[in-house]
Amino acid sequence: MSIPQTKKSDEGHYVCTAVDPQTGASADAPPAHIGVRPASKLEPQVDPIEQSVPQGSPFRIRCWVPGNPHAHLTWRKTEGEINDDSEQNQGILTVNRAEPSDEGDYICTAEDPRTGEEAEAPPATVRVTTPVRPPEVMTFERGPEISPPIQTVTEGDPATIRCWVDGHPEAALSWRRHDGAALPFGASVEDGTLAISSTLMSDEGEYICTYTPPVGPPKESAPSRLNVKPRELSFIAADKCAEKGASLQN
């Protein structure tokens, strides 16, 4: 005997009777009892019920029906579509890379394959957080340094002023006069060093070195003071003069 789909009314004792076709005698087997339990209620569960996921990270939600391992389980999103980069396997929804659009409530629907009954689990809430960017580290660019800060030369002698930036041997350096006048005639700048081959009285003044960093505004050095003293002359006769220490001929 087979009962394809039991009902509560099918519960009871069943007796199998055998009849001998030759004699017509019959005999009963011991009764068989069938008890019909009420079908378990379809109550799908989800885990976790709520979660926060950093953008770009994966997340998973599990769905199952206690006491009914054969239930058919599917997922849907209450608003919008489930991420294309996702998969569903045995009630587990996996999203490989969370995007802001993945935020929201997800519903698992369970279907009993024997009865066709359907039930929905409580919504599983997913929040997608934006990764916190580390604060920008402000690098402090040191200003240029000069040497010497002050010097005195005799008119006609050379003068040099060196400029550099610690930690930046290839720094872009330039020179200017503090009073805005042009650099002395014949002056040269090489690797941050200002060289004046033969100073004039008019070259006296303050000189500024400027460092132009790759990023940010230019930075200036402290002024370097150049003093030029006149060359001393010795007067020998009313119509003759010579530099001090030079020889004279009559």
C-alpha contacts under 8 A as a table, 3 or more apart, distances in Angstrom:
res1	aa1	res2	aa2	distance
3	I	6	T	6.15
6	T	10	D	6.24
6	T	36	V	7.12
7	K	10	D	5.36
7	K	11	E	7.48
7	K	36	V	6.86
8	K	11	E	5.75
8	K	36	V	5.56
8	K	37	R	7.39
8	K	38	P	7.33
10	D	34	I	7.59
10	D	35	G	7.97
10	D	36	V	7.10
11	E	33	H	7.67
11	E	34	I	5.31
11	E	35	G	4.89
11	E	36	V	5.37
12	G	33	H	5.57
12	G	34	I	5.37
12	G	35	G	6.41
13	H	31	P	5.79
13	H	32	A	5.34
13	H	33	H	4.25
13	H	34	I	6.23
14	Y	31	P	5.37
14	Y	32	A	4.97
14	Y	33	H	6.11
14	Y	34	I	7.54
15	V	28	D	6.56
15	V	29	A	6.14
15	V	30	P	6.55
15	V	31	P	4.59
15	V	32	A	6.24
16	C	28	D	5.78
16	C	29	A	5.34
16	C	30	P	7.63
16	C	31	P	7.25
17	T	26	S	6.64
17	T	27	A	5.61
17	T	28	D	4.38
17	T	29	A	6.22
18	A	26	S	5.37
18	A	27	A	5.33
18	A	28	D	6.34
18	A	29	A	7.82
19	V	24	G	5.87
19	V	25	A	5.58
19	V	26	S	4.18
19	V	27	A	6.62
20	D	23	T	5.62
20	D	24	G	4.97
20	D	25	A	5.27
20	D	26	S	6.22
21	P	24	G	5.35
21	P	25	A	7.79
40	S	67	G	7.42
42	L	65	V	6.80
42	L	68	N	7.91
42	L	110	A	7.53
42	L	112	D	7.47
42	L	117	E	7.67
42	L	118	E	7.36
42	L	119	A	6.20
43	E	65	V	5.93
43	E	66	P	7.28
43	E	119	A	6.55
43	E	120	E	7.44
43	E	121	A	6.79
44	P	63	C	6.64
44	P	64	W	5.44
44	P	65	V	4.33
44	P	66	P	7.09
44	P	108	C	7.52
44	P	109	T	7.47
44	P	110	A	6.24
44	P	119	A	6.99
44	P	120	E	6.49
44	P	121	A	4.89
45	Q	63	C	5.55
45	Q	64	W	5.48
45	Q	65	V	6.12
45	Q	66	P	7.75
45	Q	121	A	5.50
45	Q	122	P	7.12
46	V	49	I	6.06
46	V	61	I	6.86
46	V	62	R	5.47
46	V	63	C	4.46
46	V	64	W	6.71
46	V	108	C	7.60
46	V	121	A	6.65
46	V	122	P	7.18
46	V	123	P	7.93
46	V	124	A	6.78
47	D	50	E	7.89
47	D	61	I	5.81
47	D	62	R	5.22
47	D	63	C	6.66
47	D	124	A	7.52
48	P	51	Q	6.61
48	P	61	I	6.22
48	P	62	R	7.24
48	P	124	A	6.86
49	I	122	P	7.85
49	I	123	P	7.06
49	I	124	A	4.56
49	I	125	T	6.24
50	E	124	A	5.63
50	E	125	T	4.63
50	E	126	V	5.96
51	Q	125	T	6.46
51	Q	126	V	5.22
51	Q	127	R	6.29
52	S	126	V	5.89
52	S	127	R	4.59
52	S	128	V	5.77
52	S	129	T	6.74
53	V	57	S	6.57
53	V	58	P	7.59
53	V	59	F	6.89
53	V	98	A	7.18
53	V	126	V	7.28
53	V	127	R	6.11
53	V	128	V	4.87
53	V	129	T	5.93
54	P	57	S	5.64
54	P	98	A	7.26
54	P	128	V	5.62
54	P	129	T	4.70
54	P	130	T	5.98
54	P	131	P	6.02
55	Q	97	R	7.39
55	Q	98	A	5.22
55	Q	99	E	5.51
55	Q	100	P	6.83
55	Q	128	V	5.74
55	Q	129	T	5.68
55	Q	130	T	5.47
55	Q	131	P	6.46
56	G	97	R	4.75
56	G	98	A	4.86
56	G	99	E	6.27
57	S	96	N	6.95
57	S	97	R	5.04
57	S	98	A	5.42
58	P	94	T	7.30
58	P	95	V	5.52
58	P	96	N	4.36
58	P	97	R	4.74
58	P	98	A	5.76
59	F	94	T	5.93
59	F	95	V	5.46
59	F	96	N	6.68
59	F	97	R	7.62
59	F	98	A	7.14
60	R	92	I	6.76
60	R	93	L	5.51
60	R	94	T	4.47
60	R	95	V	6.39
61	I	92	I	5.70
61	I	93	L	5.23
61	I	94	T	6.72
61	I	124	A	7.59
62	R	91	G	5.88
62	R	92	I	4.38
62	R	93	L	6.40
63	C	73	L	7.35
63	C	91	G	4.87
63	C	92	I	6.05
63	C	108	C	6.52
63	C	121	A	7.98
64	W	69	P	7.46
64	W	71	A	7.97
64	W	73	L	7.52
64	W	91	G	6.24
65	V	68	N	5.39
65	V	69	P	6.52
65	V	71	A	6.84
65	V	110	A	7.45
66	P	69	P	7.20
68	N	71	A	5.78
68	N	112	D	7.97
70	H	112	D	7.41
70	H	113	P	7.36
71	A	110	A	6.03
71	A	111	E	5.50
71	A	112	D	4.93
71	A	113	P	6.30
72	H	110	A	5.53
72	H	111	E	5.02
72	H	112	D	6.50
72	H	113	P	6.87
73	L	90	Q	7.02
73	L	91	G	5.26
73	L	108	C	6.65
73	L	109	T	5.69
73	L	110	A	4.65
73	L	111	E	6.57
74	T	88	Q	7.60
74	T	91	G	6.60
74	T	108	C	5.63
74	T	109	T	5.36
74	T	110	A	6.73
75	W	88	Q	7.67
75	W	91	G	7.88
75	W	93	L	7.17
75	W	106	Y	6.87
75	W	107	I	5.70
75	W	108	C	4.58
75	W	109	T	6.36
76	R	81	E	7.45
76	R	82	I	6.69
76	R	106	Y	5.82
76	R	107	I	5.39
76	R	108	C	6.62
77	K	80	G	6.20
77	K	81	E	6.03
77	K	82	I	5.98
77	K	104	G	7.42
77	K	105	D	6.06
77	K	106	Y	4.54
77	K	107	I	6.09
78	T	104	G	7.38
78	T	105	D	5.76
78	T	106	Y	6.09
78	T	107	I	6.88
79	E	104	G	7.19
79	E	105	D	7.58
82	I	86	S	7.50
82	I	102	D	7.06
83	N	86	S	5.77
83	N	95	V	6.79
83	N	102	D	6.57
85	D	95	V	6.17
85	D	96	N	6.04
85	D	97	R	7.09
86	S	93	L	7.20
86	S	94	T	5.43
86	S	95	V	4.27
86	S	96	N	5.91
87	E	93	L	5.89
87	E	94	T	5.37
87	E	95	V	6.72
88	Q	91	G	6.41
88	Q	92	I	5.52
88	Q	93	L	4.58
88	Q	94	T	6.41
89	N	92	I	5.23
89	N	93	L	6.73
95	V	98	A	6.50
98	A	102	D	6.20
98	A	128	V	6.90
99	E	102	D	5.38
99	E	103	E	7.56
99	E	128	V	6.85
100	P	103	E	5.74
100	P	128	V	5.65
100	P	129	T	7.65
102	D	126	V	7.44
102	D	127	R	7.87
102	D	128	V	7.11
103	E	125	T	7.70
103	E	126	V	5.24
103	E	127	R	4.88
103	E	128	V	5.50
104	G	125	T	5.70
104	G	126	V	5.39
104	G	127	R	6.55
105	D	123	P	5.64
105	D	124	A	5.44
105	D	125	T	4.46
105	D	126	V	6.32
106	Y	123	P	5.42
106	Y	124	A	5.07
106	Y	125	T	6.35
106	Y	126	V	7.76
107	I	120	E	6.79
107	I	121	A	6.34
107	I	122	P	6.85
107	I	123	P	4.99
107	I	124	A	6.53
108	C	120	E	5.79
108	C	121	A	5.42
108	C	122	P	7.79
108	C	123	P	7.47
109	T	118	E	6.86
109	T	119	A	5.76
109	T	120	E	4.47
109	T	121	A	6.38
110	A	118	E	5.54
110	A	119	A	5.35
110	A	120	E	6.21
110	A	121	A	7.75
111	E	116	G	6.00
111	E	117	E	5.57
111	E	118	E	4.37
111	E	119	A	6.64
112	D	115	T	5.64
112	D	116	G	5.17
112	D	117	E	5.29
112	D	118	E	6.48
113	P	116	G	5.39
113	P	117	E	7.70
141	E	213	P	7.87
142	R	165	V	7.05
142	R	166	D	7.49
143	G	165	V	6.62
143	G	211	Y	6.99
143	G	219	K	5.45
143	G	220	E	6.27
143	G	221	S	6.23
144	P	163	C	6.51
144	P	164	W	5.49
144	P	165	V	4.69
144	P	166	D	7.69
144	P	209	C	7.03
144	P	210	T	7.05
144	P	211	Y	6.09
144	P	219	K	7.05
144	P	220	E	6.38
144	P	221	S	5.06
145	E	163	C	5.57
145	E	164	W	5.49
145	E	165	V	6.17
145	E	221	S	5.77
145	E	222	A	7.37
146	I	149	P	6.37
146	I	161	I	6.93
146	I	162	R	5.53
146	I	163	C	4.45
146	I	164	W	6.67
146	I	209	C	7.52
146	I	221	S	6.81
146	I	222	A	7.36
146	I	224	S	7.02
147	S	150	I	7.89
147	S	161	I	5.85
147	S	162	R	5.24
147	S	163	C	6.64
147	S	224	S	7.50
148	P	151	Q	6.55
148	P	161	I	6.27
148	P	162	R	7.24
148	P	224	S	6.76
149	P	222	A	7.90
149	P	223	P	6.94
149	P	224	S	4.48
149	P	225	R	6.12
150	I	224	S	5.53
150	I	225	R	4.47
150	I	226	L	5.95
150	I	227	N	7.73
151	Q	225	R	6.39
151	Q	226	L	5.30
151	Q	227	N	6.12
152	T	226	L	5.98
152	T	227	N	4.46
152	T	228	V	5.72
152	T	229	K	7.15
153	V	157	D	6.40
153	V	158	P	7.59
153	V	159	A	6.98
153	V	199	T	7.92
153	V	226	L	7.70
153	V	227	N	6.32
153	V	228	V	5.10
153	V	229	K	6.30
154	T	157	D	5.58
154	T	199	T	7.61
154	T	228	V	5.53
154	T	229	K	4.92
154	T	230	P	5.96
154	T	231	R	5.84
155	E	198	S	7.37
155	E	199	T	5.29
155	E	200	L	5.32
155	E	201	M	6.20
155	E	228	V	5.72
155	E	229	K	5.82
155	E	230	P	5.27
155	E	231	R	5.66
156	G	198	S	4.61
156	G	199	T	4.77
156	G	200	L	6.15
156	G	231	R	7.80
157	D	197	S	7.05
157	D	198	S	5.10
157	D	199	T	5.65
158	P	195	A	7.41
158	P	196	I	5.46
158	P	197	S	4.47
158	P	198	S	4.78
158	P	199	T	5.87
159	A	195	A	5.97
159	A	196	I	5.16
159	A	197	S	6.66
159	A	198	S	7.49
159	A	199	T	6.94
160	T	193	T	6.78
160	T	194	L	5.52
160	T	195	A	4.46
160	T	196	I	6.22
161	I	193	T	5.66
161	I	194	L	5.20
161	I	195	A	6.70
161	I	224	S	7.62
162	R	192	G	6.12
162	R	193	T	4.30
162	R	194	L	6.37
163	C	173	L	7.59
163	C	192	G	4.95
163	C	193	T	5.78
163	C	194	L	8.00
163	C	209	C	6.56
164	W	168	H	7.87
164	W	169	P	7.40
164	W	171	A	7.49
164	W	173	L	7.69
164	W	192	G	6.18
165	V	168	H	5.47
165	V	169	P	6.89
165	V	171	A	6.66
165	V	211	Y	7.81
166	D	169	P	7.28
168	H	171	A	5.23
171	A	211	Y	6.87
171	A	212	T	7.41
171	A	213	P	7.12
172	A	192	G	7.93
172	A	211	Y	5.80
172	A	212	T	5.60
172	A	213	P	7.04
173	L	191	D	7.59
173	L	192	G	5.43
173	L	209	C	6.73
173	L	210	T	5.60
173	L	211	Y	4.77
173	L	212	T	6.61
174	S	189	V	7.40
174	S	192	G	6.73
174	S	209	C	5.70
174	S	210	T	5.25
174	S	211	Y	6.78
175	W	189	V	7.59
175	W	194	L	7.14
175	W	207	Y	6.95
175	W	208	I	5.74
175	W	209	C	4.60
175	W	210	T	6.16
176	R	180	G	7.17
176	R	181	A	7.94
176	R	182	A	7.31
176	R	183	L	6.48
176	R	207	Y	5.86
176	R	208	I	5.40
176	R	209	C	6.63
176	R	210	T	7.92
177	R	180	G	5.34
177	R	181	A	5.86
177	R	182	A	6.75
177	R	183	L	6.43
177	R	205	G	7.51
177	R	206	E	6.09
177	R	207	Y	4.56
177	R	208	I	6.02
178	H	181	A	7.63
178	H	205	G	7.52
178	H	206	E	5.41
178	H	207	Y	5.52
178	H	208	I	6.11
178	H	223	P	7.61
179	D	205	G	7.81
179	D	206	E	7.50
183	L	187	A	6.58
184	P	187	A	5.44
184	P	196	I	7.02
184	P	199	T	7.97
184	P	203	D	6.14
186	G	196	I	6.78
186	G	197	S	7.01
187	A	194	L	6.99
187	A	195	A	5.58
187	A	196	I	4.62
187	A	197	S	6.71
188	S	194	L	5.81
188	S	195	A	5.30
188	S	196	I	6.79
189	V	192	G	6.16
189	V	193	T	5.39
189	V	194	L	4.58
189	V	195	A	6.33
190	E	193	T	5.30
190	E	194	L	6.85
196	I	199	T	6.23
199	T	203	D	6.26
199	T	228	V	7.34
200	L	203	D	5.29
200	L	204	E	7.53
200	L	228	V	7.12
201	M	204	E	5.83
201	M	228	V	5.59
201	M	229	K	7.05
201	M	230	P	7.05
203	D	226	L	7.67
203	D	228	V	7.27
204	E	225	R	7.85
204	E	226	L	5.32
204	E	227	N	5.11
204	E	228	V	5.47
205	G	225	R	5.83
205	G	226	L	5.37
205	G	227	N	6.63
206	E	223	P	5.67
206	E	224	S	5.40
206	E	225	R	4.49
206	E	226	L	6.12
207	Y	223	P	5.46
207	Y	224	S	5.14
207	Y	225	R	6.48
207	Y	226	L	7.62
208	I	220	E	6.72
208	I	221	S	5.99
208	I	222	A	6.67
208	I	223	P	5.01
208	I	224	S	6.51
209	C	220	E	5.76
209	C	221	S	5.29
209	C	222	A	7.78
209	C	223	P	7.65
210	T	218	P	6.63
210	T	219	K	5.71
210	T	220	E	4.42
210	T	221	S	6.35
211	Y	218	P	5.59
211	Y	219	K	5.15
211	Y	220	E	6.14
211	Y	221	S	7.97
212	T	217	P	6.94
212	T	218	P	4.43
212	T	219	K	6.48
213	P	216	G	6.31
213	P	217	P	7.12
213	P	218	P	6.33
213	P	219	K	7.93
232	E	243	E	6.64
232	E	244	K	6.43
233	L	241	C	7.13
233	L	242	A	5.98
233	L	243	E	4.56
233	L	244	K	5.45
234	S	241	C	6.08
234	S	242	A	5.58
234	S	243	E	5.70
234	S	244	K	5.28
235	F	238	A	7.43
235	F	240	K	6.73
235	F	241	C	4.65
235	F	242	A	6.53
236	I	240	K	5.85
236	I	241	C	5.55
236	I	242	A	7.38
237	A	240	K	4.88
237	A	241	C	6.67
238	A	241	C	7.85
242	A	246	A	6.30
242	A	247	S	7.91
242	A	248	L	7.50
243	E	246	A	5.56
